[in-house]
């Protein structure tokens, strides 16, 4: 289970008008993902990065049956919910809360926001999709009300099949998200400069 270990950077939550929740990938760390902020247009944001216990949000592939990733997945989702609540308690509304994740962190960002769809500031997912052996529409609730979303991925990607990215985009669009999806041929499991540029143009503007 995940203990609450939140790293912060940027402007303080008390002074910031916007907050970015940055979610690291499997084997990564809060410090790693925070270092990406220097490439993003987030100089005036509070940066909030939860740390997964043992550096992994859930043990199996994100495509495994959901029960195989429990109780870790539910614990990770609960930690994100608590993180959002703590940001809102500092006076930052959901429409000024942003999410960014890479790989396992991108999957978690997409799954959490779609389970709790609302008008957020924006979502940048670098190589990820909704979690589970299939996409289960009845697990997701709310309306994104035009929230801008960017999903970038490689085709092929060893961890994330491009069809799951397409299915994720379709479901989020059906729930009111303004999704920009870009598939990069043979990019590999990484974050490209073009993805950074698009995230800055579409999300962190």
C-alpha contacts under 8 A as a table, 3 or more apart, distances in Angstrom:
res1	aa1	res2	aa2	distance
1	X	53	X	7.10
1	X	71	X	6.87
1	X	72	X	5.50
1	X	75	X	5.88
1	X	76	X	7.88
2	X	52	X	6.07
2	X	53	X	5.16
2	X	57	X	7.92
2	X	72	X	7.17
2	X	75	X	5.99
2	X	76	X	6.42
2	X	79	X	7.36
3	X	52	X	7.74
3	X	53	X	6.60
4	X	50	X	7.37
4	X	51	X	7.64
4	X	79	X	6.92
5	X	50	X	5.88
5	X	51	X	5.46
5	X	52	X	7.78
6	X	30	X	7.76
6	X	48	X	6.71
6	X	49	X	5.59
6	X	50	X	4.32
6	X	51	X	5.99
7	X	30	X	6.29
7	X	31	X	7.34
7	X	48	X	5.98
7	X	49	X	5.05
7	X	50	X	6.13
7	X	51	X	7.25
8	X	46	X	7.40
8	X	47	X	5.42
8	X	48	X	4.66
8	X	49	X	6.11
9	X	12	X	7.45
9	X	34	X	7.41
9	X	46	X	6.44
9	X	47	X	4.97
9	X	48	X	6.74
10	X	43	X	6.75
10	X	44	X	7.07
10	X	45	X	6.10
10	X	46	X	5.04
10	X	47	X	5.45
11	X	15	X	6.51
11	X	16	X	5.63
11	X	43	X	7.77
11	X	44	X	6.14
11	X	45	X	5.67
11	X	46	X	4.56
11	X	47	X	7.24
12	X	15	X	5.33
12	X	16	X	5.90
12	X	46	X	5.50
13	X	16	X	5.22
13	X	17	X	7.91
13	X	19	X	7.25
13	X	46	X	5.49
13	X	87	X	7.00
13	X	90	X	6.37
13	X	92	X	7.95
14	X	90	X	5.99
14	X	91	X	7.79
16	X	19	X	7.02
16	X	44	X	6.65
16	X	45	X	5.78
16	X	46	X	5.72
16	X	92	X	7.95
17	X	44	X	7.71
17	X	45	X	6.86
17	X	46	X	7.96
17	X	92	X	6.36
17	X	96	X	7.03
18	X	44	X	7.36
18	X	45	X	4.98
18	X	46	X	6.27
18	X	92	X	6.55
18	X	96	X	4.89
18	X	97	X	5.95
18	X	98	X	7.67
19	X	45	X	5.15
19	X	46	X	4.53
19	X	47	X	5.87
19	X	48	X	7.15
19	X	87	X	7.48
19	X	92	X	7.40
19	X	96	X	6.48
19	X	97	X	4.96
19	X	98	X	6.08
20	X	45	X	6.53
20	X	46	X	6.21
20	X	47	X	5.03
20	X	48	X	6.04
20	X	97	X	5.92
20	X	98	X	4.53
20	X	99	X	5.56
20	X	100	X	7.14
21	X	47	X	6.23
21	X	48	X	4.81
21	X	49	X	5.72
21	X	50	X	7.82
21	X	97	X	7.47
21	X	98	X	6.08
21	X	99	X	4.82
21	X	100	X	6.25
22	X	30	X	7.67
22	X	33	X	6.37
22	X	34	X	6.83
22	X	47	X	7.13
22	X	48	X	6.08
22	X	49	X	4.82
22	X	50	X	7.33
22	X	99	X	6.06
22	X	100	X	4.90
22	X	101	X	5.72
23	X	30	X	7.14
23	X	33	X	6.77
23	X	49	X	5.98
23	X	50	X	6.53
23	X	51	X	7.92
23	X	99	X	7.77
23	X	100	X	6.21
23	X	101	X	4.57
23	X	102	X	6.87
23	X	105	X	4.68
23	X	106	X	7.03
23	X	108	X	7.73
23	X	109	X	7.07
24	X	28	X	5.62
24	X	29	X	5.73
24	X	30	X	6.00
24	X	32	X	7.23
24	X	33	X	5.39
24	X	49	X	7.75
24	X	51	X	7.61
24	X	101	X	5.96
24	X	102	X	5.97
24	X	103	X	7.74
24	X	104	X	7.16
24	X	105	X	4.88
24	X	106	X	7.93
25	X	28	X	5.18
25	X	29	X	7.41
25	X	55	X	7.91
25	X	56	X	7.13
25	X	57	X	7.94
25	X	101	X	7.26
25	X	102	X	5.45
25	X	103	X	5.23
25	X	104	X	4.55
25	X	105	X	4.63
25	X	106	X	7.49
26	X	55	X	6.05
26	X	56	X	4.67
26	X	57	X	6.84
26	X	103	X	7.40
26	X	104	X	5.67
26	X	105	X	7.44
27	X	54	X	7.94
27	X	55	X	4.94
27	X	56	X	5.92
28	X	32	X	6.32
28	X	33	X	7.60
28	X	55	X	5.83
28	X	56	X	7.63
29	X	32	X	5.13
29	X	33	X	6.53
29	X	51	X	6.09
29	X	52	X	7.40
29	X	55	X	6.10
30	X	33	X	5.36
30	X	34	X	6.09
30	X	49	X	5.19
30	X	50	X	6.04
30	X	51	X	5.13
31	X	34	X	5.13
31	X	35	X	6.36
31	X	49	X	7.80
32	X	35	X	5.39
32	X	36	X	7.24
33	X	36	X	5.44
33	X	37	X	7.53
33	X	49	X	7.43
34	X	37	X	5.57
34	X	47	X	7.40
34	X	49	X	6.78
35	X	38	X	6.29
36	X	39	X	5.73
36	X	40	X	7.12
37	X	40	X	5.10
37	X	41	X	7.73
37	X	42	X	6.72
38	X	41	X	7.84
38	X	42	X	7.90
39	X	196	X	7.14
40	X	43	X	7.86
40	X	196	X	6.94
40	X	199	X	7.80
40	X	200	X	6.07
40	X	204	X	7.12
41	X	200	X	5.93
41	X	204	X	5.53
41	X	205	X	6.78
42	X	45	X	5.19
42	X	204	X	6.54
50	X	79	X	7.99
50	X	80	X	7.86
51	X	55	X	6.96
52	X	55	X	4.84
52	X	56	X	5.45
52	X	57	X	5.44
52	X	76	X	7.70
53	X	56	X	6.39
53	X	57	X	7.24
56	X	59	X	6.74
57	X	72	X	6.47
57	X	73	X	6.57
57	X	76	X	6.11
57	X	104	X	7.28
57	X	105	X	7.78
58	X	69	X	5.48
58	X	70	X	7.45
58	X	72	X	5.14
58	X	73	X	5.49
58	X	76	X	7.86
59	X	69	X	5.93
59	X	72	X	7.57
60	X	64	X	6.36
60	X	68	X	6.90
60	X	69	X	5.89
61	X	64	X	5.39
61	X	159	X	7.64
62	X	104	X	7.42
62	X	107	X	7.39
62	X	130	X	7.98
62	X	131	X	5.15
62	X	132	X	5.86
62	X	133	X	7.65
63	X	131	X	6.20
63	X	132	X	4.80
63	X	133	X	4.57
63	X	134	X	7.28
64	X	68	X	6.46
64	X	69	X	7.34
64	X	132	X	5.69
64	X	133	X	5.01
65	X	68	X	5.63
65	X	69	X	7.42
65	X	132	X	5.47
65	X	133	X	4.76
66	X	69	X	5.56
66	X	70	X	6.86
66	X	131	X	7.56
66	X	132	X	5.23
66	X	133	X	6.91
67	X	70	X	5.18
67	X	71	X	7.84
69	X	72	X	5.96
69	X	73	X	5.71
70	X	73	X	5.38
70	X	74	X	6.46
71	X	74	X	5.60
71	X	75	X	6.19
72	X	75	X	4.99
72	X	76	X	6.09
73	X	76	X	5.05
73	X	77	X	6.20
74	X	77	X	5.08
74	X	78	X	6.05
75	X	78	X	5.03
75	X	79	X	6.15
76	X	79	X	5.06
76	X	80	X	6.37
76	X	108	X	7.95
77	X	80	X	5.16
77	X	81	X	6.26
77	X	108	X	7.47
77	X	112	X	6.08
78	X	81	X	4.98
78	X	82	X	6.18
79	X	82	X	5.07
79	X	83	X	6.12
80	X	83	X	4.88
80	X	84	X	6.19
80	X	112	X	7.44
81	X	84	X	5.19
81	X	85	X	6.22
82	X	85	X	5.01
82	X	86	X	6.17
83	X	86	X	5.16
83	X	87	X	6.33
84	X	87	X	5.14
84	X	88	X	6.18
84	X	94	X	7.96
84	X	97	X	7.90
85	X	88	X	5.10
85	X	89	X	6.09
86	X	89	X	4.99
86	X	90	X	6.68
87	X	90	X	5.30
87	X	91	X	7.06
87	X	92	X	6.02
88	X	91	X	5.18
88	X	92	X	4.81
88	X	93	X	5.60
88	X	94	X	6.97
89	X	92	X	7.21
92	X	96	X	6.28
92	X	97	X	7.13
93	X	96	X	5.45
93	X	97	X	6.71
94	X	97	X	4.98
94	X	118	X	7.52
94	X	119	X	6.59
94	X	120	X	5.19
94	X	121	X	7.03
95	X	98	X	7.98
95	X	118	X	7.97
95	X	119	X	5.22
95	X	120	X	4.06
95	X	121	X	4.64
96	X	120	X	6.22
96	X	121	X	4.68
97	X	120	X	5.67
97	X	121	X	5.15
97	X	122	X	7.32
98	X	120	X	6.29
98	X	121	X	4.93
98	X	122	X	4.91
98	X	123	X	5.80
99	X	109	X	6.39
99	X	122	X	6.43
99	X	123	X	4.70
99	X	124	X	6.24
100	X	105	X	7.84
100	X	106	X	6.73
100	X	109	X	6.74
100	X	123	X	5.79
100	X	124	X	4.66
100	X	125	X	5.74
100	X	126	X	7.77
101	X	104	X	7.57
101	X	105	X	4.44
101	X	106	X	3.89
101	X	107	X	7.49
101	X	108	X	7.61
101	X	109	X	6.08
101	X	124	X	6.65
101	X	125	X	5.25
101	X	126	X	6.14
102	X	105	X	4.86
102	X	106	X	4.49
102	X	107	X	7.74
102	X	125	X	6.19
102	X	126	X	4.72
102	X	127	X	6.12
102	X	128	X	7.13
102	X	191	X	7.85
103	X	106	X	4.94
103	X	107	X	6.31
103	X	125	X	7.89
103	X	126	X	6.29
103	X	127	X	5.05
103	X	128	X	5.28
103	X	189	X	7.99
104	X	107	X	5.11
104	X	108	X	6.26
104	X	128	X	6.80
105	X	108	X	5.00
105	X	109	X	6.05
105	X	128	X	7.76
106	X	109	X	5.03
106	X	110	X	6.13
106	X	124	X	7.75
106	X	125	X	4.69
106	X	126	X	5.88
106	X	127	X	6.35
106	X	128	X	4.85
106	X	129	X	7.09
107	X	110	X	5.25
107	X	111	X	6.03
107	X	125	X	7.51
107	X	127	X	7.80
107	X	128	X	4.54
107	X	129	X	4.91
107	X	130	X	5.72
107	X	131	X	6.32
108	X	111	X	5.10
108	X	112	X	5.89
108	X	130	X	7.67
108	X	131	X	7.49
109	X	112	X	5.35
109	X	113	X	6.13
109	X	123	X	7.68
109	X	125	X	7.20
110	X	113	X	5.42
110	X	114	X	6.03
110	X	123	X	7.73
110	X	125	X	7.10
110	X	128	X	7.59
110	X	129	X	6.47
110	X	130	X	5.99
111	X	114	X	5.23
111	X	115	X	6.04
111	X	129	X	7.54
111	X	130	X	5.10
111	X	131	X	6.25
112	X	115	X	5.18
112	X	116	X	6.21
113	X	116	X	4.95
113	X	117	X	5.30
113	X	118	X	7.65
114	X	117	X	4.80
114	X	140	X	5.59
114	X	141	X	6.76
114	X	142	X	7.69
114	X	172	X	6.86
115	X	139	X	6.38
115	X	140	X	4.14
115	X	141	X	5.34
115	X	142	X	7.51
116	X	140	X	6.96
116	X	141	X	5.87
116	X	142	X	6.10
117	X	140	X	7.60
117	X	141	X	6.00
117	X	142	X	4.47
117	X	143	X	5.03
117	X	144	X	5.06
117	X	175	X	7.65
118	X	142	X	6.08
118	X	143	X	5.24
118	X	144	X	4.41
118	X	145	X	6.54
118	X	147	X	7.73
119	X	143	X	7.31
119	X	144	X	4.89
119	X	145	X	5.24
119	X	146	X	6.82
119	X	147	X	5.44
120	X	123	X	7.75
120	X	144	X	7.16
120	X	147	X	5.63
121	X	147	X	6.41
121	X	148	X	7.29
121	X	203	X	7.57
122	X	147	X	5.59
122	X	148	X	4.91
122	X	149	X	5.72
122	X	203	X	5.44
122	X	204	X	7.73
123	X	147	X	7.73
123	X	148	X	6.50
123	X	149	X	4.69
123	X	150	X	6.29
123	X	203	X	6.90
124	X	149	X	5.89
124	X	150	X	4.84
124	X	151	X	6.18
124	X	199	X	6.23
124	X	203	X	7.01
125	X	128	X	6.19
125	X	149	X	7.74
125	X	150	X	6.07
125	X	151	X	4.78
125	X	152	X	6.53
126	X	151	X	5.94
126	X	152	X	5.16
126	X	153	X	6.39
126	X	190	X	7.99
126	X	191	X	6.42
126	X	195	X	7.57
127	X	151	X	6.82
127	X	152	X	5.60
127	X	153	X	4.45
127	X	154	X	7.19
127	X	160	X	6.88
127	X	189	X	7.39
127	X	190	X	7.87
128	X	151	X	7.41
128	X	152	X	7.97
128	X	153	X	7.22
128	X	160	X	6.26
128	X	165	X	6.78
129	X	160	X	7.27
129	X	164	X	5.89
129	X	165	X	5.17
129	X	168	X	5.72
130	X	135	X	6.62
130	X	164	X	7.29
130	X	165	X	7.79
130	X	168	X	5.77
131	X	134	X	7.65
131	X	135	X	7.14
132	X	135	X	6.31
132	X	136	X	7.88
135	X	167	X	7.42
135	X	168	X	7.65
136	X	139	X	5.72
136	X	140	X	7.67
137	X	140	X	5.65
137	X	171	X	7.39
138	X	141	X	7.48
142	X	175	X	7.09
143	X	175	X	5.09
143	X	176	X	5.59
143	X	177	X	7.66
144	X	147	X	5.29
144	X	172	X	7.88
144	X	175	X	5.99
144	X	176	X	4.81
144	X	177	X	4.98
145	X	175	X	7.86
145	X	176	X	5.12
145	X	177	X	6.35
146	X	176	X	5.48
146	X	177	X	4.83
146	X	178	X	5.22
147	X	176	X	7.41
147	X	177	X	5.04
147	X	178	X	5.73
148	X	177	X	6.24
148	X	178	X	4.76
148	X	179	X	5.99
148	X	180	X	7.78
148	X	202	X	6.95
148	X	203	X	6.28
149	X	177	X	6.75
149	X	178	X	5.91
149	X	179	X	4.56
149	X	180	X	6.07
149	X	202	X	7.78
149	X	203	X	7.06
150	X	179	X	5.84
150	X	180	X	4.86
150	X	181	X	5.92
150	X	182	X	7.95
150	X	198	X	7.71
150	X	199	X	6.41
150	X	202	X	7.21
150	X	203	X	7.36
151	X	165	X	7.75
151	X	169	X	7.99
151	X	179	X	7.44
151	X	180	X	6.34
151	X	181	X	4.82
151	X	182	X	6.41
152	X	181	X	5.89
152	X	182	X	4.89
152	X	183	X	5.92
152	X	184	X	7.51
152	X	195	X	6.37
153	X	157	X	7.39
153	X	160	X	7.99
153	X	162	X	7.35
153	X	165	X	7.79
153	X	182	X	6.58
153	X	183	X	5.09
153	X	184	X	6.09
153	X	187	X	7.80
154	X	157	X	5.22
154	X	162	X	7.45
154	X	183	X	5.56
154	X	184	X	4.69
154	X	185	X	5.74
154	X	186	X	5.77
154	X	187	X	5.03
154	X	188	X	5.86
154	X	189	X	6.94
155	X	161	X	7.56
155	X	162	X	6.10
155	X	183	X	6.36
155	X	184	X	6.04
155	X	185	X	5.01
155	X	186	X	5.55
155	X	187	X	7.17
155	X	188	X	7.95
156	X	161	X	6.89
156	X	162	X	6.93
156	X	185	X	6.98
156	X	186	X	5.96
156	X	188	X	7.56
157	X	160	X	5.37
157	X	161	X	6.17
157	X	162	X	7.39
157	X	186	X	7.64
157	X	188	X	6.18
157	X	189	X	6.27
158	X	161	X	7.39
158	X	189	X	7.39
160	X	164	X	7.11
160	X	165	X	7.63
161	X	164	X	5.59
161	X	165	X	6.97
162	X	165	X	5.06
162	X	166	X	6.39
162	X	183	X	7.81
163	X	166	X	5.00
163	X	167	X	6.15
164	X	167	X	4.97
164	X	168	X	6.00
165	X	168	X	5.04
165	X	169	X	6.18
166	X	169	X	5.16
166	X	170	X	6.23
167	X	170	X	5.12
167	X	171	X	6.26
168	X	171	X	5.29
168	X	172	X	6.13
169	X	172	X	5.26
169	X	173	X	6.03
169	X	179	X	6.38
169	X	181	X	7.08
170	X	173	X	5.19
170	X	174	X	6.21
171	X	174	X	5.04
171	X	175	X	6.46
172	X	175	X	5.04
172	X	176	X	6.57
172	X	177	X	5.42
172	X	179	X	7.36
173	X	176	X	5.14
173	X	177	X	4.70
173	X	178	X	6.25
173	X	179	X	6.37
174	X	177	X	7.27
184	X	187	X	5.61
187	X	190	X	7.27
187	X	192	X	7.79
191	X	195	X	6.56
191	X	196	X	7.44
192	X	195	X	5.25
192	X	196	X	6.53
193	X	196	X	5.01
193	X	197	X	6.14
194	X	197	X	4.99
194	X	198	X	6.13
195	X	198	X	5.10
195	X	199	X	6.04
196	X	199	X	5.12
196	X	200	X	6.21
197	X	200	X	5.18
197	X	201	X	6.21
198	X	201	X	4.95
198	X	202	X	5.86
198	X	203	X	7.90
199	X	202	X	5.26
199	X	203	X	5.23
199	X	204	X	6.37
200	X	203	X	5.62
200	X	204	X	4.60
200	X	205	X	5.83
201	X	204	X	6.47
201	X	205	X	5.73
202	X	205	X	6.52
